[in-house]
Amino acid sequence: MSPTHLPPAEYYASLPKHIAGAAAIIHDAAGRILLVQPSYRTDTWEIPGGGLDAGEDPLQAVRREVGEELGIDLTPGRLLAVDWVAEQADGRPPLVNYLFDGGLITQAEARTGIHLDPEELTAWQLATPGQWDTLLAPHMARRLHACSRAMAQGITLYLQYGFDPIGHRT
């Protein structure tokens, strides 16, 4: 029997699997982006966000994740980028990340409004573009540089592991 003639449940089970995540690019007027230090690792910082739960869409996920991690009731803005990460050597399936504009925040608003979940995060900071390359894994730094360009240009980017294969430039 060809795949087009399989019963729906069998056909769907035969399709490739991937996982999805959503994150917020929360930033200040100077172009700094909010980074968070995960409690489960010390080698790199991250941006607020995480994996989608079953039945959840990316907007719901980013809102839930920011609420859980930072204690902020976020209404996500526009989609800045979609970043496709291929299957990894350790067996992790392909991952698609949705990166939304998390809006403006000042240092003072962050100090009073952010309430970290200590089981997930130990610290936060508003980091400059020059800091991203040292605080983040290389693909995450590329992702933030691309999102910064997308915000400045009013576009949405398609990325592959943080790289812009289409070649949008500022």
DSSP file with accessible surface (Angstrom, degrees, kcal/mol):
  #  RESIDUE AA STRUCTURE BP1 BP2  ACC     N-H-->O    O-->H-N    N-H-->O    O-->H-N    TCO  KAPPA ALPHA  PHI   PSI    X-CA   Y-CA   Z-CA
    1    1 A M              0   0  181      0, 0.0     5,-0.1     0, 0.0     0, 0.0   0.000 360.0 360.0 360.0 132.2    0.0    0.0    0.0
    2    2 A S    >   -     0   0   49      1,-0.1     3,-2.2     3,-0.0     4,-0.3  -0.401 360.0-106.8 -77.3 157.8    1.4    3.4   -0.9
    3    3 A P  G >  S+     0   0   82      0, 0.0     3,-1.1     0, 0.0    -1,-0.1   0.809 118.8  61.3 -55.6 -28.8    1.6    6.2    1.8
    4    4 A T  G 3  S+     0   0  117      1,-0.2     7,-0.0     7,-0.0    -2,-0.0   0.679 105.8  47.3 -73.7 -14.6   -1.3    8.0    0.1
    5    5 A H  G <  S+     0   0  127     -3,-2.2    -1,-0.2     2,-0.1    -3,-0.0   0.286  85.3 113.2-108.0   7.8   -3.5    5.0    0.8
    6    6 A L  S <  S-     0   0   44     -3,-1.1    -4,-0.0    -4,-0.3     5,-0.0  -0.493  81.0 -96.7 -72.3 149.9   -2.6    4.4    4.4
    7    7 A P    >>  -     0   0   58      0, 0.0     4,-2.6     0, 0.0     3,-0.5  -0.360  43.4-107.1 -59.6 148.1   -5.3    5.0    7.0
    8    8 A P  H 3> S+     0   0   86      0, 0.0     4,-3.0     0, 0.0     5,-0.3   0.874 117.4  52.6 -50.0 -46.2   -4.8    8.5    8.5
    9    9 A A  H 3> S+     0   0   79      1,-0.2     4,-1.9     2,-0.2     5,-0.1   0.908 113.0  44.7 -60.8 -40.5   -3.4    7.3   11.8
   10   10 A E  H <> S+     0   0  116     -3,-0.5     4,-1.2     2,-0.2    -1,-0.2   0.897 113.4  50.5 -69.2 -42.1   -0.8    5.1   10.1
   11   11 A Y  H >X S+     0   0   94     -4,-2.6     3,-0.7     2,-0.2     4,-0.6   0.952 111.4  47.5 -60.7 -48.3    0.1    7.8    7.7
   12   12 A Y  H >< S+     0   0  147     -4,-3.0     3,-1.1     1,-0.3    -1,-0.2   0.896 109.0  54.6 -61.6 -38.5    0.6   10.4   10.5
   13   13 A A  H 3< S+     0   0   72     -4,-1.9    -1,-0.3    -5,-0.3    -2,-0.2   0.777 104.7  55.9 -65.6 -24.5    2.7    8.0   12.5
   14   14 A S  H << S+     0   0   73     -4,-1.2    -1,-0.2    -3,-0.7    -2,-0.2   0.598  86.9 101.3 -83.3 -12.3    5.0    7.6    9.5
   15   15 A L  S << S-     0   0   66     -3,-1.1    -3,-0.0    -4,-0.6    -4,-0.0  -0.359  84.8 -93.8 -73.3 153.5    5.7   11.3    9.1
   16   16 A P        -     0   0  117      0, 0.0     2,-0.3     0, 0.0    -1,-0.1  -0.272  40.6-133.4 -62.1 152.5    9.0   12.8   10.4
   17   17 A K        +     0   0  127     -3,-0.1     2,-0.3    -4,-0.0    -4,-0.0  -0.831  27.9 167.6-109.3 146.4    9.0   14.2   14.0
   18   18 A H        -     0   0  101     -2,-0.3     2,-0.3    75,-0.2    77,-0.2  -0.959  25.3-129.0-146.8 164.0   10.4   17.5   15.2
   19   19 A I  E     -a   95   0A  75     75,-2.9    77,-2.3    -2,-0.3     2,-0.4  -0.753  19.2-147.6-111.6 162.8   10.1   19.5   18.4
   20   20 A A  E     -a   96   0A  24     -2,-0.3    32,-2.3    75,-0.2     2,-0.3  -0.968  12.9-178.4-134.8 148.6    9.2   23.2   18.7
   21   21 A G  E     -aB  97  51A   3     75,-2.4    77,-2.4    -2,-0.4     2,-0.3  -0.910   9.9-154.1-137.6 164.8   10.1   26.0   21.1
   22   22 A A  E     -aB  98  50A   1     28,-2.5    28,-2.3    -2,-0.3     2,-0.3  -0.996  13.4-179.7-142.4 143.1    9.2   29.7   21.5
   23   23 A A  E     -aB  99  49A   8     75,-2.5    77,-2.8    -2,-0.3     2,-0.4  -0.959  21.7-126.8-143.3 160.0   11.1   32.5   23.1
   24   24 A A  E     -a  100   0A   0     24,-2.4     2,-1.0    -2,-0.3    77,-0.2  -0.917   7.2-149.6-111.9 132.9   10.7   36.2   23.8
   25   25 A I  E     -a  101   0A   0     75,-3.1    77,-2.2    -2,-0.4    78,-0.5  -0.826  24.2-176.6 -98.4  90.9   13.2   38.9   22.7
   26   26 A I  E     +a  103   0A   5     -2,-1.0     8,-3.3     8,-0.3     2,-0.3  -0.812  14.4 168.2 -91.7 128.7   12.7   41.4   25.6
   27   27 A H  E     -aC 104  33A  23     76,-2.4    78,-2.0    -2,-0.5     6,-0.2  -0.865  30.7-127.0-141.2 165.7   14.8   44.5   25.0
   28   28 A D    >   -     0   0   11      4,-2.1     3,-1.8    -2,-0.3    78,-0.1  -0.612  41.9 -95.5-109.6 177.0   15.5   48.0   26.1
   29   29 A A  T 3  S+     0   0  100      1,-0.3    77,-0.1    -2,-0.2    -1,-0.0   0.730 121.7  59.8 -66.2 -20.4   15.6   51.2   24.0
   30   30 A A  T 3  S-     0   0   83      2,-0.1    -1,-0.3     1,-0.0    -3,-0.0   0.426 120.9-103.5 -87.8   0.3   19.4   50.9   23.8
   31   31 A G  S <  S+     0   0   28     -3,-1.8     2,-0.2     1,-0.3    -2,-0.1   0.546  72.7 143.5  90.4   5.9   19.2   47.5   22.0
   32   32 A R        -     0   0   69     96,-0.1    -4,-2.1    94,-0.1     2,-0.4  -0.568  38.9-145.2 -76.4 147.1   20.2   45.4   25.0
   33   33 A I  E     -CD  27 127A   0     94,-2.3    94,-2.7    -6,-0.2     2,-0.4  -0.922  18.3-109.9-117.4 140.7   18.3   42.0   25.2
   34   34 A L  E     - D   0 126A   0     -8,-3.3     2,-0.3    -2,-0.4    -8,-0.3  -0.541  38.0-173.6 -71.5 120.0   17.2   40.3   28.4
   35   35 A L  E     - D   0 125A   0     90,-3.2    90,-2.0    -2,-0.4     2,-0.4  -0.866   7.5-153.3-110.9 152.2   19.3   37.1   29.0
   36   36 A V  E     -ED  46 124A   1     10,-2.6    10,-2.9    -2,-0.3    88,-0.2  -0.946  12.4-134.0-127.5 146.6   18.7   34.6   31.7
   37   37 A Q  E     - D   0 123A  21     86,-2.7    85,-3.0    -2,-0.4    86,-0.8  -0.883  26.5-135.0 -99.0 112.4   21.0   32.2   33.5
   38   38 A P  E >   - D   0 121A   2      0, 0.0     3,-0.9     0, 0.0    83,-0.3  -0.393   4.1-138.9 -65.8 146.0   19.5   28.7   33.7
   39   39 A S  T 3  S+     0   0   50     81,-2.7    82,-0.2     1,-0.2    81,-0.1   0.716 100.0  61.0 -76.1 -17.9   19.8   27.0   37.1
   40   40 A Y  T 3  S+     0   0  162     80,-0.5     2,-0.3     1,-0.1    -1,-0.2   0.390 112.5  27.1 -92.6   2.1   20.7   23.7   35.4
   41   41 A R    <   -     0   0   90     -3,-0.9    -1,-0.1     3,-0.1     0, 0.0  -0.985  46.9-168.5-158.4 154.9   23.9   24.9   33.7
   42   42 A T  S    S+     0   0  133     -2,-0.3    -1,-0.1    -5,-0.1     3,-0.1   0.395  74.6  81.9-123.3   0.0   26.6   27.5   34.1
   43   43 A D  S    S+     0   0  114      1,-0.1     2,-0.3     2,-0.0    -1,-0.1   0.621  99.9  13.2 -85.4 -12.9   28.3   27.4   30.7
   44   44 A T        -     0   0    8     -6,-0.1    92,-0.2    92,-0.0     2,-0.2  -0.993  64.3-126.8-157.6 157.5   25.9   29.7   28.9
   45   45 A W        -     0   0   39     90,-2.4    92,-0.5    -2,-0.3     2,-0.2  -0.572  26.6-162.4 -97.2 169.7   23.0   32.1   29.2
   46   46 A E  B     -E   36   0A  45    -10,-2.9   -10,-2.6    -2,-0.2    89,-0.0  -0.754  20.0-107.5-136.3-176.9   19.7   31.8   27.4
   47   47 A I        -     0   0   10    -12,-0.2   -12,-0.1    -2,-0.2   -22,-0.1  -0.849  51.3 -84.8-113.4 154.7   16.7   33.9   26.4
   48   48 A P  S    S+     0   0    0      0, 0.0   -24,-2.4     0, 0.0     2,-0.3  -0.393  87.8  72.9 -61.7 131.2   13.3   33.5   28.1
   49   49 A G  E     -B   23   0A  12    -26,-0.2     2,-0.3    16,-0.2   -26,-0.2  -0.933  45.8-174.9 154.7-173.4   11.3   30.7   26.5
   50   50 A G  E     -B   22   0A  26    -28,-2.3   -28,-2.5    -2,-0.3    15,-0.1  -0.985  38.7 -31.5 173.4-168.7   11.1   27.0   26.1
   51   51 A G  E     -B   21   0A  41     -2,-0.3   -30,-0.3   -30,-0.2     2,-0.3  -0.320  57.2-108.6 -75.1 150.4    9.4   24.0   24.5
   52   52 A L        -     0   0   44    -32,-2.3   -32,-0.2     4,-0.1     2,-0.2  -0.577  30.1-134.0 -74.8 137.8    5.8   23.8   23.5
   53   53 A D    >   -     0   0   89     -2,-0.3     3,-2.3     4,-0.2     8,-0.1  -0.509  44.3 -71.5 -82.2 162.3    3.5   21.6   25.6
   54   54 A A  T 3  S+     0   0  109      1,-0.3    -1,-0.2    -2,-0.2     3,-0.1  -0.266 122.6  10.9 -55.7 131.9    1.1   19.2   23.9
   55   55 A G  T 3  S+     0   0   89      1,-0.2     2,-0.3    -3,-0.1    -1,-0.3   0.461 101.5 123.6  79.2   2.7   -1.7   21.1   22.2
   56   56 A E    <   -     0   0   34     -3,-2.3    -1,-0.2     4,-0.0    -4,-0.1  -0.737  51.6-143.8 -99.7 141.8    0.0   24.5   22.7
   57   57 A D     >  -     0   0   69     -2,-0.3     4,-2.6    -3,-0.1     5,-0.2  -0.557  33.7-100.2 -95.1 166.9    0.8   26.9   19.9
   58   58 A P  H  > S+     0   0   29      0, 0.0     4,-2.6     0, 0.0     5,-0.3   0.875 121.5  51.5 -57.6 -38.3    3.9   29.1   19.9
   59   59 A L  H  > S+     0   0   86      1,-0.2     4,-2.0     2,-0.2     5,-0.2   0.925 112.0  46.6 -64.9 -42.5    2.2   32.2   21.2
   60   60 A Q  H  > S+     0   0   98      1,-0.2     4,-2.6     2,-0.2    -1,-0.2   0.921 112.9  51.1 -63.2 -42.1    0.7   30.3   24.1
   61   61 A A  H  X S+     0   0    0     -4,-2.6     4,-3.2     2,-0.2     5,-0.2   0.923 109.7  47.2 -63.9 -46.3    4.1   28.7   24.9
   62   62 A V  H  X S+     0   0    0     -4,-2.6     4,-2.5     2,-0.2     5,-0.3   0.919 113.8  48.8 -65.2 -38.7    6.1   31.9   24.9
   63   63 A R  H  X S+     0   0  103     -4,-2.0     4,-2.1    -5,-0.3    11,-0.4   0.940 114.9  44.6 -64.1 -45.4    3.5   33.6   27.1
   64   64 A R  H  X S+     0   0   48     -4,-2.6     4,-2.9     2,-0.2     5,-0.2   0.940 114.1  49.2 -63.2 -48.0    3.4   30.6   29.5
   65   65 A E  H  X S+     0   0   17     -4,-3.2     4,-3.0     2,-0.2     5,-0.3   0.918 111.7  47.4 -61.6 -44.4    7.2   30.3   29.6
   66   66 A V  H  X>S+     0   0    0     -4,-2.5     4,-2.6    -5,-0.2     6,-1.0   0.913 113.4  50.0 -64.7 -39.3    7.8   34.0   30.3
   67   67 A G  H  X5S+     0   0   30     -4,-2.1     4,-1.3    -5,-0.3    -2,-0.2   0.936 115.5  42.0 -62.7 -45.4    5.2   33.9   33.0
   68   68 A E  H  <5S+     0   0   87     -4,-2.9    -2,-0.2    -5,-0.2    -1,-0.2   0.920 123.3  36.8 -67.8 -44.7    6.7   30.8   34.6
   69   69 A E  H  <5S+     0   0   13     -4,-3.0    48,-1.7    -5,-0.2    -2,-0.2   0.878 134.7  17.0 -78.5 -40.6   10.3   31.9   34.3
   70   70 A L  H  <5S-     0   0    0     -4,-2.6    45,-3.2    -5,-0.3    -3,-0.2   0.514  91.3-122.0-113.7 -11.1   10.1   35.7   35.0
   71   71 A G     << +     0   0   44     -4,-1.3     2,-0.4    -5,-0.7    -4,-0.2   0.776  67.7 135.3  71.5  25.3    6.7   36.2   36.6
   72   72 A I        -     0   0   37     -6,-1.0     2,-1.2    -9,-0.1    -1,-0.3  -0.908  57.2-138.1-110.9 133.7    5.8   38.6   33.8
   73   73 A D        -     0   0  128     -2,-0.4     2,-0.4    -3,-0.1    -9,-0.1  -0.768  37.0-171.0 -88.2  96.5    2.4   38.6   32.0
   74   74 A L        -     0   0   15     -2,-1.2    -7,-0.1   -11,-0.4    -8,-0.1  -0.748  26.0-160.2 -98.4 133.6    3.7   39.1   28.5
   75   75 A T        -     0   0  106     -2,-0.4    -2,-0.0    27,-0.1   -16,-0.0  -0.946  33.4-131.6-104.0 105.9    1.6   39.8   25.4
   76   76 A P        -     0   0   24      0, 0.0    26,-0.2     0, 0.0     3,-0.1  -0.239  17.2-147.9 -61.7 146.4    4.0   38.8   22.6
   77   77 A G        -     0   0   37     24,-3.3     3,-0.1     1,-0.3    25,-0.0   0.059  47.9 -31.7 -89.6-151.5    4.5   41.1   19.7
   78   78 A R        -     0   0   92     22,-0.1    23,-2.6     1,-0.1     2,-0.4  -0.161  68.8 -95.4 -70.9 158.8    5.3   40.2   16.1
   79   79 A L  E     -F  100   0A  51     21,-0.2    21,-0.2     1,-0.2    -1,-0.1  -0.580  38.3-178.8 -71.7 123.4    7.3   37.2   15.0
   80   80 A L  E     -     0   0A   0     19,-3.1    77,-2.6    -2,-0.4     2,-0.3   0.819  60.1 -10.7 -92.7 -39.4   10.9   38.2   14.5
   81   81 A A  E     -Fg  99 157A   0     18,-1.5    18,-2.9    75,-0.3     2,-0.4  -0.994  44.2-144.4-159.3 154.8   12.4   34.9   13.3
   82   82 A V  E     -Fg  98 158A  30     75,-2.2    77,-3.4    -2,-0.3     2,-0.5  -0.999  24.5-162.5-119.9 125.1   11.9   31.2   12.9
   83   83 A D  E     -Fg  97 159A   0     14,-2.5    14,-2.3    -2,-0.4     2,-0.5  -0.952   2.8-157.6-117.3 117.2   15.1   29.2   13.5
   84   84 A W  E     -Fg  96 160A  86     75,-2.6    77,-2.0    -2,-0.5     2,-0.5  -0.815   6.4-168.8 -93.7 126.1   15.3   25.7   12.2
   85   85 A V  E     -F   95   0A   4     10,-3.3    10,-2.9    -2,-0.5     3,-0.1  -0.977  19.5-132.7-117.3 118.7   17.9   23.5   14.0
   86   86 A A        -     0   0   55     -2,-0.5     6,-0.1     8,-0.2     9,-0.0  -0.104  42.3 -67.5 -64.1 166.2   18.6   20.2   12.2
   87   87 A E        -     0   0  131      7,-0.1     2,-0.2     1,-0.1    -1,-0.2  -0.217  58.3-130.2 -51.6 140.9   18.7   16.8   14.0
   88   88 A Q    >   -     0   0   54      4,-2.2     3,-2.2    -3,-0.1    -1,-0.1  -0.652  15.1-114.2-100.8 158.0   21.7   16.6   16.4
   89   89 A A  T 3  S+     0   0  114      1,-0.3    -1,-0.1    -2,-0.2    -2,-0.1   0.774 113.6  64.6 -60.4 -26.4   24.3   13.9   16.7
   90   90 A D  T 3  S-     0   0  135      1,-0.1    -1,-0.3     2,-0.1    -3,-0.0   0.429 124.5 -99.5 -79.7   3.6   23.0   13.1   20.2
   91   91 A G  S <  S+     0   0   51     -3,-2.2    -2,-0.1     1,-0.3    -1,-0.1   0.374  72.1 148.8  98.7  -5.3   19.7   12.0   18.7
   92   92 A R        -     0   0   79      1,-0.1    -4,-2.2    -6,-0.1    -1,-0.3  -0.444  47.6-122.9 -63.5 132.0   17.7   15.1   19.4
   93   93 A P        -     0   0   46      0, 0.0   -75,-0.2     0, 0.0   -74,-0.1  -0.195  43.4 -69.0 -68.7 167.5   15.1   15.5   16.7
   94   94 A P        -     0   0   22      0, 0.0   -75,-2.9     0, 0.0     2,-0.4  -0.219  54.0-149.0 -54.4 150.4   15.0   18.7   14.5
   95   95 A L  E     -aF  19  85A  29    -10,-2.9   -10,-3.3   -77,-0.2     2,-0.5  -0.983  11.3-160.9-129.0 133.5   13.8   21.7   16.4
   96   96 A V  E     -aF  20  84A  10    -77,-2.3   -75,-2.4    -2,-0.4     2,-0.5  -0.968  12.9-161.5-114.4 127.1   11.9   24.8   15.2
   97   97 A N  E     -aF  21  83A  18    -14,-2.3   -14,-2.5    -2,-0.5     2,-0.5  -0.949   6.5-155.7-111.9 131.2   12.1   27.9   17.3
   98   98 A Y  E     -aF  22  82A  67    -77,-2.4   -75,-2.5    -2,-0.5     2,-0.6  -0.924  11.2-162.0-105.0 122.7    9.7   30.8   17.1
   99   99 A L  E     -aF  23  81A   0    -18,-2.9   -19,-3.1    -2,-0.5   -18,-1.5  -0.928   9.3-171.3-114.1 116.5   11.2   34.1   18.3
  100  100 A F  E     -aF  24  79A  17    -77,-2.8   -75,-3.1    -2,-0.6     2,-0.5  -0.771  33.4-103.6-107.6 149.8    8.7   36.9   19.2
  101  101 A D  E     -a   25   0A  34    -23,-2.6   -24,-3.3    -2,-0.3   -75,-0.2  -0.585  31.2-167.6 -68.0 116.7    9.3   40.5   20.1
  102  102 A G  E     -     0   0A   9    -77,-2.2   -76,-0.2    -2,-0.5    -1,-0.2   0.402  37.5-121.7 -89.7   0.4    8.8   40.5   23.8
  103  103 A G  E     -a   26   0A  27    -78,-0.5   -76,-2.4   -29,-0.1    -1,-0.3  -0.125  38.2 -43.1  89.4 175.9    8.6   44.3   24.0
  104  104 A L  E     +a   27   0A 120    -78,-0.2     2,-0.3    -3,-0.1   -76,-0.2  -0.567  49.4 174.8 -85.2 144.7   10.5   47.1   25.7
  105  105 A I        -     0   0   18    -78,-2.0     2,-0.2    -2,-0.2   -76,-0.2  -0.986  19.5-141.0-145.0 141.7   11.7   47.0   29.3
  106  106 A T     >  -     0   0   70     -2,-0.3     4,-2.7   -78,-0.1     5,-0.2  -0.628  30.1-110.3 -94.9 164.7   13.8   49.4   31.3
  107  107 A Q  H  > S+     0   0   62     -2,-0.2     4,-2.6     1,-0.2     5,-0.2   0.918 121.6  50.1 -58.1 -42.7   16.4   48.4   33.8
  108  108 A A  H  > S+     0   0   51      2,-0.2     4,-1.9     1,-0.2     5,-0.2   0.913 110.7  48.3 -65.0 -42.9   14.2   49.8   36.6
  109  109 A E  H  > S+     0   0  100      1,-0.2     4,-2.9     2,-0.2     5,-0.3   0.903 112.4  49.9 -63.3 -39.3   11.1   47.9   35.3
  110  110 A A  H  X S+     0   0    0     -4,-2.7     4,-2.1     2,-0.2    -2,-0.2   0.926 108.4  52.5 -65.0 -43.9   13.2   44.7   35.1
  111  111 A R  H  < S+     0   0  156     -4,-2.6    -1,-0.2     1,-0.2    -2,-0.2   0.883 121.9  30.5 -59.7 -39.6   14.5   45.1   38.7
  112  112 A T  H  < S+     0   0  108     -4,-1.9    -1,-0.2    -5,-0.2    -2,-0.2   0.778 125.3  42.4 -91.6 -26.2   11.0   45.5   40.1
  113  113 A G  H  < S+     0   0   29     -4,-2.9     2,-0.5    -5,-0.2    -3,-0.2   0.715  90.6  86.9 -97.3 -22.9    9.0   43.3   37.7
  114  114 A I     <  +     0   0   11     -4,-2.1     2,-0.4    -5,-0.3   -43,-0.2  -0.689  46.0 177.5 -85.7 127.9   11.1   40.2   37.1
  115  115 A H        -     0   0  126    -45,-3.2   -43,-0.1    -2,-0.5    -4,-0.0  -0.884  23.4-144.3-128.4  95.4   10.6   37.5   39.7
  116  116 A L        -     0   0   46     -2,-0.4   -46,-0.2     1,-0.1   -47,-0.1  -0.314  12.8-124.8 -65.2 140.7   12.8   34.5   38.7
  117  117 A D    >>  -     0   0   45    -48,-1.7     4,-3.2     1,-0.2     3,-2.0  -0.772  22.1-152.5 -79.3 109.9   11.6   31.0   39.2
  118  118 A P  T 34 S+     0   0  103      0, 0.0    -1,-0.2     0, 0.0    -2,-0.1   0.716  91.3  61.7 -65.3 -17.3   14.6   29.7   41.2
  119  119 A E  T 34 S+     0   0  167      1,-0.1     3,-0.1    -3,-0.0   -50,-0.1   0.721 120.8  23.4 -76.9 -19.4   14.1   26.2   40.0
  120  120 A E  T <4 S+     0   0   51     -3,-2.0   -81,-2.7     1,-0.3   -80,-0.5   0.740 125.9  31.4-111.3 -37.6   14.7   27.3   36.4
  121  121 A L  E  <  -D   38   0A   8     -4,-3.2    -1,-0.3   -83,-0.3     3,-0.1  -0.956  40.0-176.7-132.8 148.2   16.8   30.5   36.6
  122  122 A T  E    S+     0   0A  88    -85,-3.0     2,-0.3    -2,-0.3    -1,-0.1   0.601  72.4   1.8-113.7 -18.8   19.4   32.1   38.8
  123  123 A A  E     -D   37   0A  34    -86,-0.8   -86,-2.7     2,-0.0    -1,-0.3  -0.984  51.7-155.9-161.3 164.5   20.0   35.5   37.2
  124  124 A W  E     +D   36   0A  54     -2,-0.3     2,-0.3   -88,-0.2   -88,-0.2  -0.954  13.0 174.7-141.0 159.9   19.0   37.9   34.5
  125  125 A Q  E     -D   35   0A  49    -90,-2.0   -90,-3.2    -2,-0.3     2,-0.8  -0.963  35.8-120.0-161.2 151.0   20.7   40.8   32.7
  126  126 A L  E     -D   34   0A   8     -2,-0.3     2,-0.4   -92,-0.2   -92,-0.2  -0.888  43.9-161.9 -90.4 112.2   20.2   43.2   29.9
  127  127 A A  E     -D   33   0A   0    -94,-2.7   -94,-2.3    -2,-0.8    -2,-0.0  -0.802  12.3-128.5-107.0 142.7   23.1   42.4   27.6
  128  128 A T    >>  -     0   0   56     -2,-0.4     3,-1.5   -96,-0.2     4,-1.2  -0.394  33.0-104.6 -78.6 160.0   24.6   44.5   24.8
  129  129 A P  H 3> S+     0   0   51      0, 0.0     4,-0.7     0, 0.0     3,-0.4   0.863 122.6  58.7 -54.0 -34.7   25.2   43.1   21.4
  130  130 A G  H 34 S+     0   0   59      1,-0.2     4,-0.3     2,-0.2     3,-0.1   0.777 105.0  50.0 -66.5 -25.0   28.9   42.9   22.2
  131  131 A Q  H X> S+     0   0   67     -3,-1.5     4,-2.4     1,-0.2     3,-1.1   0.728  92.1  76.0 -83.6 -24.2   28.2   40.6   25.2
  132  132 A W  H 3X S+     0   0    0     -4,-1.2     4,-2.1    -3,-0.4    -1,-0.2   0.890  90.5  55.8 -56.7 -40.8   26.0   38.1   23.3
  133  133 A D  H 3< S+     0   0  101     -4,-0.7    -1,-0.3     1,-0.2    -2,-0.1   0.742 115.8  36.7 -67.6 -23.3   29.0   36.5   21.6
  134  134 A T  H <4 S+     0   0  118     -3,-1.1    -1,-0.2    -4,-0.3    -2,-0.2   0.756 121.1  42.9 -97.8 -28.9   30.6   35.7   24.9
  135  135 A L  H  < S+     0   0   36     -4,-2.4   -90,-2.4   -91,-0.1     2,-0.3   0.736 110.2  56.7 -88.4 -24.4   27.6   34.9   27.1
  136  136 A L  S  < S-     0   0   10     -4,-2.1   -90,-0.1    -5,-0.3   -92,-0.0  -0.735  90.3 -97.3-111.1 156.8   25.7   32.7   24.6
  137  137 A A    >>  -     0   0   28    -92,-0.5     4,-2.4    -2,-0.3     3,-0.6  -0.358  50.0-105.3 -59.9 149.7   26.3   29.6   22.6
  138  138 A P  H 3> S+     0   0   91      0, 0.0     4,-2.5     0, 0.0     5,-0.2   0.873 120.3  49.7 -53.0 -42.2   27.3   30.6   19.1
  139  139 A H  H 3> S+     0   0   41      1,-0.2     4,-2.0     2,-0.2     5,-0.1   0.872 111.4  50.1 -67.5 -32.3   24.0   29.7   17.5
  140  140 A M  H <> S+     0   0    5     -3,-0.6     4,-2.3     2,-0.2    -1,-0.2   0.892 109.5  50.4 -70.8 -39.7   22.1   31.7   20.2
  141  141 A A  H  X S+     0   0    2     -4,-2.4     4,-2.5     2,-0.2     5,-0.2   0.941 111.4  48.4 -62.2 -44.7   24.3   34.7   19.6
  142  142 A R  H  X S+     0   0   61     -4,-2.5     4,-2.4    -5,-0.2    -2,-0.2   0.910 109.7  53.7 -59.5 -41.5   23.7   34.5   15.9
  143  143 A R  H  X S+     0   0   12     -4,-2.0     4,-2.5     1,-0.2    -1,-0.2   0.911 110.0  46.5 -60.1 -44.3   20.0   34.2   16.6
  144  144 A L  H  X S+     0   0    0     -4,-2.3     4,-2.5     2,-0.2    -1,-0.2   0.902 110.4  51.8 -69.0 -39.2   20.0   37.4   18.7
  145  145 A H  H  X S+     0   0   54     -4,-2.5     4,-2.1     2,-0.2    -1,-0.2   0.922 112.2  47.7 -61.3 -40.8   21.9   39.3   16.1
  146  146 A A  H  X S+     0   0    0     -4,-2.4     4,-2.6    -5,-0.2    -2,-0.2   0.918 111.3  49.7 -65.8 -42.7   19.4   38.2   13.5
  147  147 A C  H  X S+     0   0    0     -4,-2.5     4,-2.5     2,-0.2    -1,-0.2   0.882 108.3  53.6 -64.9 -36.2   16.4   39.2   15.8
  148  148 A S  H  X S+     0   0   39     -4,-2.5     4,-2.3     2,-0.2    -1,-0.2   0.925 110.4  47.0 -62.4 -43.1   18.0   42.6   16.4
  149  149 A R  H  X S+     0   0   52     -4,-2.1     4,-2.5     1,-0.2    -2,-0.2   0.910 110.6  52.7 -62.3 -43.3   18.2   43.1   12.6
  150  150 A A  H  X>S+     0   0    0     -4,-2.6     5,-1.6     1,-0.2     4,-1.3   0.905 110.0  48.0 -61.4 -41.6   14.6   41.9   12.2
  151  151 A M  H  <5S+     0   0   44     -4,-2.5     3,-0.3     1,-0.2    -1,-0.2   0.939 114.0  46.8 -63.1 -44.9   13.4   44.4   14.8
  152  152 A A  H  <5S+     0   0   86     -4,-2.3    -2,-0.2     1,-0.2    -1,-0.2   0.863 120.2  38.0 -66.0 -35.3   15.4   47.3   13.2
  153  153 A Q  H  <5S-     0   0   68     -4,-2.5    -1,-0.2    -5,-0.2    -2,-0.2   0.514 103.9-123.6 -96.4  -7.1   14.2   46.5    9.7
  154  154 A G  T  <5 +     0   0   52     -4,-1.3     2,-0.2    -3,-0.3    -3,-0.2   0.850  70.0 122.6  68.1  33.3   10.6   45.5   10.5
  155  155 A I      < -     0   0   45     -5,-1.6     2,-0.4    -6,-0.2    -1,-0.2  -0.731  60.8-126.8-120.1 170.4   11.0   42.1    8.9
  156  156 A T        -     0   0   72     -2,-0.2     2,-0.3    -3,-0.1   -75,-0.3  -0.977  29.2-150.8-116.5 133.5   10.7   38.4    9.9
  157  157 A L  E     -g   81   0A   3    -77,-2.6   -75,-2.2    -2,-0.4     2,-0.5  -0.805  11.7-143.5-109.1 147.9   13.7   36.2    9.2
  158  158 A Y  E     -g   82   0A  89     -2,-0.3     8,-0.5   -77,-0.2     2,-0.3  -0.937  30.5-174.5-102.2 126.0   14.0   32.5    8.5
  159  159 A L  E     -g   83   0A   0    -77,-3.4   -75,-2.6    -2,-0.5     2,-0.4  -0.856  24.7-151.9-120.2 157.8   17.2   31.1   10.1
  160  160 A Q  E >  S-gH  84 163A  87      3,-2.7     3,-2.0    -2,-0.3   -75,-0.2  -0.951  88.4 -26.6-128.8 106.6   19.0   27.8   10.1
  161  161 A Y  T 3  S-     0   0   88    -77,-2.0   -19,-0.1    -2,-0.4   -76,-0.1   0.857 128.0 -49.7  55.6  37.6   20.9   27.3   13.4
  162  162 A G  T 3  S+     0   0    5      1,-0.3    -1,-0.3   -78,-0.1     2,-0.3   0.251 115.6 116.4  89.6 -13.3   21.1   31.0   13.7
  163  163 A F  B <   -H  160   0A 121     -3,-2.0    -3,-2.7   -17,-0.0    -1,-0.3  -0.655  64.9-132.4 -88.0 149.1   22.4   31.6   10.2
  164  164 A D    >   -     0   0   16     -2,-0.3     3,-0.7    -5,-0.2    -5,-0.2  -0.807  22.8-177.6 -99.1  95.5   20.4   33.6    7.6
  165  165 A P  T 3  S+     0   0   69      0, 0.0    -1,-0.2     0, 0.0    -6,-0.1   0.697  81.0  57.1 -71.2 -15.1   20.5   31.4    4.5
  166  166 A I  T 3  S-     0   0  113     -8,-0.5    -7,-0.1    -3,-0.1    -2,-0.1   0.727 107.9-126.5 -86.1 -24.2   18.6   33.9    2.5
  167  167 A G    <   +     0   0   31     -3,-0.7     2,-0.2     1,-0.2    -4,-0.0   0.814  36.5 177.3  89.0  31.0   21.1   36.7    3.2
  168  168 A H        -     0   0   64      1,-0.0     2,-0.3     0, 0.0    -1,-0.2  -0.489  13.2-173.7 -63.3 134.6   19.1   39.6    4.7
  169  169 A R              0   0  170     -2,-0.2    -1,-0.0   -20,-0.0     0, 0.0  -0.941 360.0 360.0-131.2 154.5   21.5   42.3    5.6
  170  170 A T              0   0  133     -2,-0.3   -21,-0.0     0, 0.0   -17,-0.0  -0.370 360.0 360.0 -81.8 360.0   21.2   45.7    7.4
